[in-house]
């Protein structure tokens, strides 16, 4: 399953929600089969949906002041909607449409990170960055190093071979040492 976003707050009296989308085109939720509504603490990316998660179907989708607004079947009014505030909407991965060169975040996990042909780490996850640039969170495997290293995903610095589990990094000198404190 892929996280589509979270139900931000109830909007109006008809059971609609302002939707905090984590997908580029939330309008693609319209007509999708297999949506799941789950409490925010449940991670359905690698686990099957189990109660209290439940199947969901989109009743309506619209834009409200440049924000997605949606309603779900079985949530008829604002009172019922308040119960689900903050809940996550998940979608089947097979329903996602990727443009040329796009990838899923989970495809990066476990890939080796190489600099000049030498393995320096493994990807733990991708996190959204503060400047709109994803951060590659890497387990540091360099000799004498422990912990993690956050590296900005600047497309020009990376060569991706996700099926081969390999990411080659050609960033500025010292990039991997930016988060190291001097003694």
C-alpha positions in Angstrom: 0.0 0.0 0.0 1.1 3.6 -0.6 0.2 6.5 1.7 -1.9 9.0 -0.3 -2.3 11.5 2.6 -4.1 12.4 5.8 -7.6 13.7 6.5 -6.7 17.1 7.9 -9.9 18.4 9.3 -13.7 18.3 8.6 -14.8 20.8 6.0 -18.5 21.9 6.0 -21.4 19.9 7.2 -21.5 17.1 4.6 -18.7 14.9 5.9 -16.0 16.4 3.7 -12.3 16.7 4.8 -9.5 19.0 3.8 -6.9 16.5 2.6 -3.2 16.7 3.3 -1.9 14.9 0.2 1.5 13.4 0.0 1.0 12.5 -3.7 1.6 14.8 -6.6 -1.9 14.5 -8.1 -4.5 13.8 -5.4 -7.3 14.0 -8.0 -6.1 10.6 -9.1 -7.9 9.1 -6.1 -11.2 9.5 -7.9 -12.4 6.2 -9.2 -9.7 4.2 -7.4 -10.7 0.8 -5.9 -9.0 -0.6 -2.9 -8.5 2.6 -0.8 -8.0 2.0 3.0 -8.6 4.3 5.8 -6.4 3.8 8.9 -5.4 5.5 12.1 -2.3 7.6 11.7 -0.1 5.3 13.8 -0.7 2.3 11.5 1.9 1.8 8.8 0.3 -0.2 5.9 3.3 0.2 3.6 4.5 -3.3 4.4 1.7 -4.8 6.4 -1.8 -5.9 5.5 -4.7 -3.7 6.6 -6.2 -5.0 9.8 -8.8 -3.4 12.2 -9.2 -0.6 13.0 -8.2 0.1 9.4 -11.1 -0.3 7.0 -11.8 -0.2 3.3 -12.8 3.2 2.0 -14.4 4.5 -1.2 -14.3 8.1 -2.4 -17.7 9.7 -2.5 -16.5 13.1 -3.9 -13.3 15.0 -4.6 -13.0 18.7 -5.3 -10.6 21.6 -4.8 -11.3 24.1 -2.0 -9.0 27.2 -2.0 -6.2 25.3 -3.8 -6.4 22.4 -1.3 -7.9 19.0 -2.0 -11.2 18.3 -0.3 -12.8 14.9 -0.3 -15.6 12.8 1.2 -15.7 9.1 1.8 -18.6 6.6 1.6 -20.1 5.9 5.1 -19.1 9.2 6.6 -22.3 11.2 6.0 -21.8 14.4 8.0 -19.5 16.6 10.0 -20.2 14.7 13.3 -19.1 11.4 11.8 -16.1 13.0 10.0 -14.7 14.4 13.3 -14.0 10.8 14.4 -11.6 10.3 11.5 -9.6 13.6 11.7 -5.9 12.8 11.2 -6.5 9.3 9.8 -4.5 8.2 6.8 -5.8 7.2 3.3 -3.8 4.4 1.7 -4.0 3.3 -1.9 -2.9 0.1 -3.7 0.6 0.5 -5.2 -0.7 -1.0 -8.5 -3.0 1.9 -8.9 -0.2 4.5 -8.8 0.9 6.1 -12.1 4.6 6.9 -12.3 6.0 9.3 -14.8 9.2 8.6 -16.6 12.1 8.6 -14.1 9.8 8.5 -11.0 10.3 5.9 -8.3 8.6 4.8 -5.1 10.4 5.7 -1.8 10.4 2.1 -0.6 12.4 1.0 -3.7 15.4 2.9 -2.3 15.4 1.2 1.1 18.4 -1.2 1.4 20.2 0.1 -1.7 23.9 0.5 -1.4 25.3 4.0 -1.7 28.6 4.2 -3.6 31.1 7.0 -4.0 33.9 6.5 -6.6 33.0 2.8 -6.8 33.3 2.3 -3.0 30.3 1.3 -0.9 29.9 4.0 1.8 26.4 3.2 3.1 22.9 1.8 2.7 19.7 3.7 2.4 17.4 3.5 5.4 14.7 5.8 4.1 13.9 8.9 2.1 12.5 11.9 4.1 10.9 15.0 2.8 13.4 17.9 3.2 12.7 21.4 4.4 13.6 23.0 1.0 11.4 20.7 -1.0 14.3 18.4 -1.7 14.2 14.8 -0.4 16.9 13.7 2.0 18.4 10.3 1.6 19.0 8.9 5.1 21.9 6.5 4.8 23.4 4.1 7.4 27.1 5.1 7.3 29.3 2.1 6.6 32.6 4.0 6.2 35.4 2.8 8.4 35.3 4.4 11.9 31.8 5.8 11.3 28.5 4.9 12.9 25.0 6.2 12.8 23.3 7.9 9.8 24.1 10.5 7.3 21.5 12.7 5.6 22.3 13.5 2.0 20.1 15.8 -0.2 18.7 14.2 -3.3 19.9 16.5 -6.0 19.3 14.6 -9.2 22.6 15.7 -10.8 24.5 14.1 -8.0 22.9 10.6 -8.2 22.9 7.7 -10.7 20.2 5.2 -9.8 20.1 1.5 -10.4 17.2 0.5 -8.2 16.7 -3.0 -9.7 20.4 -3.6 -9.0 20.2 -2.1 -5.5 22.8 0.5 -6.3 23.0 4.3 -6.0 26.1 6.1 -7.1 26.7 9.5 -5.5 28.9 12.1 -7.2 28.3 15.2 -5.0 30.5 18.0 -3.8 33.7 17.1 -1.9 33.0 16.8 1.9 29.2 16.3 1.4 29.2 13.2 3.5 31.0 15.0 6.4 28.7 18.0 6.7 26.9 16.5 9.7 30.0 15.5 11.6 31.0 17.5 14.7 34.6 18.5 15.1 36.3 17.3 18.3 
